[in-house]
Amino acid sequence: MPFEIVVLQVGNYIPISPIRDDVAAAYKKGMEWKASKMLLPYKQLCSEKKVEAEIVQIEAR
């Protein structure tokens, strides 16, 4: 599913339609990396406790 908007840190958003596909893909990859980095300590904690865990990221429209 393609991106339609980019949410800015100040709470505003800009439409993504005029942005090139490679720029949108880089933004998406960056957001996925940021979420994975944030969840890594919890995944490591589960691993230490021998609890099987899977990180699932859901995109909202």
C-alpha distances in whole Angstrom, upper triangle without the diagonal:
4,7,9,12,14,16,20,22,25,22,21,18,18,15,13,13,17,15,15,12,14,15,12,11,15,14,11,14,16,15,14,18,19,18,20,23,23,23,25,29,28,27,30,32,31,31,35,36,34,32,29,25,22,19,16,14,11,9,10,10
4,6,9,11,14,18,20,23,21,19,16,15,12,9,10,13,12,12,9,12,12,8,9,12,12,10,13,15,14,14,18,19,18,20,23,24,24,26,29,29,28,31,33,32,33,36,37,36,34,31,28,24,21,18,15,13,10,11,10
4,6,8,11,14,17,19,17,16,12,11,9,7,8,11,10,11,9,12,11,7,9,11,9,8,12,13,12,13,16,17,17,19,21,22,23,25,28,28,27,30,32,32,33,36,37,36,34,31,28,24,21,18,15,13,9,10,8
4,7,10,13,17,18,16,14,10,9,6,5,7,10,10,12,11,14,13,9,12,14,12,11,15,16,15,16,19,20,19,22,24,24,25,28,31,30,30,33,35,35,36,39,40,39,37,34,30,27,24,21,17,15,11,11,8
4,6,10,13,14,12,10,6,6,4,5,8,10,10,13,13,15,12,9,12,14,11,11,15,15,13,16,18,18,18,21,23,22,24,27,29,29,29,32,34,34,35,38,39,39,36,34,30,27,24,21,18,16,12,11,8
4,6,10,12,10,9,5,5,6,6,10,11,10,13,13,14,11,9,12,12,9,9,13,12,11,14,16,15,16,19,20,20,22,24,27,27,28,30,32,32,34,36,37,38,35,33,29,26,23,21,17,16,12,12,11
4,7,8,7,6,4,7,9,10,13,15,14,16,17,17,14,12,15,14,11,11,15,13,11,14,16,14,15,18,19,18,20,23,25,26,26,29,30,31,33,35,36,37,34,32,29,26,22,20,17,15,12,11,11
4,5,6,5,5,8,11,12,16,16,15,18,18,19,15,14,16,15,12,13,16,14,12,16,17,15,16,19,19,18,21,24,26,26,27,30,31,32,34,36,37,38,35,34,30,28,24,23,19,18,16,15,15
4,5,7,9,11,15,16,19,20,18,21,21,21,18,17,19,17,14,15,17,14,12,16,17,14,15,18,18,17,20,22,24,24,26,28,29,30,32,34,35,36,34,33,29,27,24,23,19,19,17,16,17
4,6,9,12,15,17,20,21,20,23,24,24,20,19,22,20,17,18,21,18,16,20,20,17,18,22,22,20,23,26,27,27,29,31,32,33,35,37,38,39,37,36,33,31,27,26,22,22,20,18,18
4,7,10,13,15,19,20,19,22,23,24,20,19,21,20,17,17,20,18,16,19,20,18,18,22,22,20,22,26,27,27,29,31,32,33,35,37,37,39,36,35,31,29,26,24,21,19,17,15,15
4,7,10,13,16,17,17,20,21,22,19,17,20,20,16,17,20,19,17,20,22,19,20,24,24,23,25,28,30,30,31,34,35,35,37,39,40,41,39,37,34,31,27,26,22,21,18,16,15
4,7,9,12,13,13,17,18,19,16,14,17,17,14,15,18,17,15,18,20,19,19,23,23,22,25,28,30,30,31,33,35,35,37,39,40,41,38,37,33,30,26,24,21,19,16,14,12
4,6,9,10,10,14,15,17,14,12,16,16,13,15,18,17,16,19,21,20,21,24,25,25,27,29,32,32,33,35,37,37,39,41,42,43,40,38,35,32,28,26,22,20,17,15,13
4,6,7,8,12,13,15,13,11,15,16,13,14,18,18,17,19,22,21,22,25,26,26,28,31,33,33,34,36,38,38,40,42,43,43,41,39,35,32,28,26,22,20,16,15,12
4,6,5,8,9,12,10,7,11,13,11,12,15,15,15,17,20,20,21,23,25,25,27,29,32,32,32,35,37,37,38,41,42,42,39,37,33,30,27,24,21,19,15,15,13
4,5,8,9,12,11,9,13,15,14,14,18,18,18,20,23,23,24,26,28,28,30,32,35,35,35,38,40,40,41,44,45,44,42,39,36,32,29,27,23,21,18,17,14
4,7,9,12,10,10,14,15,14,16,19,19,19,22,24,24,25,28,29,30,32,34,37,37,37,39,42,42,43,45,47,47,44,42,38,35,31,29,26,24,21,20,18
4,7,8,7,7,10,11,11,13,15,16,16,19,20,21,23,25,26,27,29,30,34,34,34,36,39,39,40,42,44,44,41,39,36,32,29,27,23,22,19,19,17
4,6,5,6,9,10,11,13,14,16,17,19,20,21,23,25,26,27,29,30,34,35,34,36,39,39,39,42,44,43,41,39,35,32,29,27,23,23,20,21,19
4,5,5,6,9,10,10,12,14,15,16,18,20,21,22,24,26,27,28,32,32,31,34,36,36,36,39,41,40,38,35,32,29,26,24,21,20,17,19,18
4,5,5,6,9,10,10,12,14,15,16,18,20,21,22,24,26,27,30,31,30,32,35,35,35,38,40,39,37,35,31,28,25,24,21,21,18,20,20
4,5,5,6,9,10,11,12,14,15,17,19,20,21,23,25,26,29,30,29,31,34,34,35,37,39,39,37,35,31,28,25,23,20,20,18,19,18
4,5,5,6,9,10,11,12,14,15,17,18,20,21,23,24,28,28,28,30,33,33,33,36,38,37,35,32,29,26,22,21,17,17,14,15,15
4,5,5,6,9,10,11,12,14,15,16,18,20,21,22,26,26,25,28,30,30,30,33,35,34,33,30,27,23,20,19,16,16,14,16,16
4,5,5,6,9,10,10,12,14,15,16,18,20,21,24,25,24,26,29,30,30,32,34,34,32,30,27,24,20,19,17,17,15,18,18
4,5,5,6,9,10,11,12,14,15,17,19,20,23,24,24,26,28,29,29,32,34,34,32,30,26,23,20,18,15,16,13,15,15
4,5,5,6,9,10,11,12,14,15,17,18,22,22,21,24,26,26,27,30,31,31,29,27,23,20,16,15,12,12,10,12,13
4,5,5,6,9,10,10,12,14,15,16,20,21,20,22,25,25,25,28,29,29,27,25,22,18,15,15,12,13,12,15,17
4,5,5,6,9,10,10,12,14,15,18,20,19,21,24,24,25,27,29,29,28,26,22,20,16,16,13,15,14,16,17
4,5,5,6,9,10,11,12,14,17,18,18,20,22,23,24,26,28,28,26,24,21,18,14,13,10,12,11,13,15
4,5,5,6,9,10,11,12,16,16,15,18,20,20,21,24,25,25,23,21,17,14,11,10,8,10,10,13,15
4,5,5,6,9,10,10,14,15,14,16,19,19,20,22,24,24,23,21,18,15,12,13,11,14,14,17,19
4,6,5,6,9,10,13,14,14,16,18,19,20,22,24,25,23,22,18,16,13,13,11,14,14,16,19
4,5,5,6,9,11,12,12,15,16,17,18,21,22,22,20,19,15,13,10,10,8,11,12,14,17
4,5,5,6,10,10,9,12,14,15,15,18,19,20,18,16,13,11,8,10,9,12,14,17,20
4,6,5,8,10,10,11,14,15,16,17,20,20,19,18,15,14,11,13,12,16,17,19,22
4,6,7,9,10,11,13,14,16,17,19,20,19,18,15,14,11,13,12,15,16,18,21
4,6,6,6,9,10,11,13,15,16,17,15,14,11,10,8,10,10,14,16,18,22
4,5,5,6,9,10,10,12,14,15,14,14,11,11,9,12,13,17,19,21,25
4,5,5,6,9,10,10,12,14,13,14,12,13,12,15,16,19,22,24,27
4,5,5,6,9,10,11,12,11,11,9,10,10,13,14,17,20,22,26
4,5,5,6,9,10,10,9,9,7,8,8,12,14,17,20,23,26
4,5,5,6,9,10,10,10,9,11,11,15,17,21,23,26,30
4,5,5,6,9,8,10,10,12,13,17,19,22,25,27,31
4,5,5,6,5,7,7,10,11,15,17,21,24,26,30
4,5,5,6,7,8,11,12,16,19,22,25,28,32
4,5,8,10,11,14,16,20,22,25,29,31,35
4,5,9,11,14,16,20,22,26,29,31,35
4,6,9,13,15,19,22,25,28,31,35
4,6,10,13,16,19,22,25,28,32
4,7,10,13,17,19,23,26,29
4,7,10,13,16,19,22,26
4,6,10,13,16,19,23
4,7,10,13,16,20
4,7,10,13,16
4,7,10,13
4,6,10
4,7
4
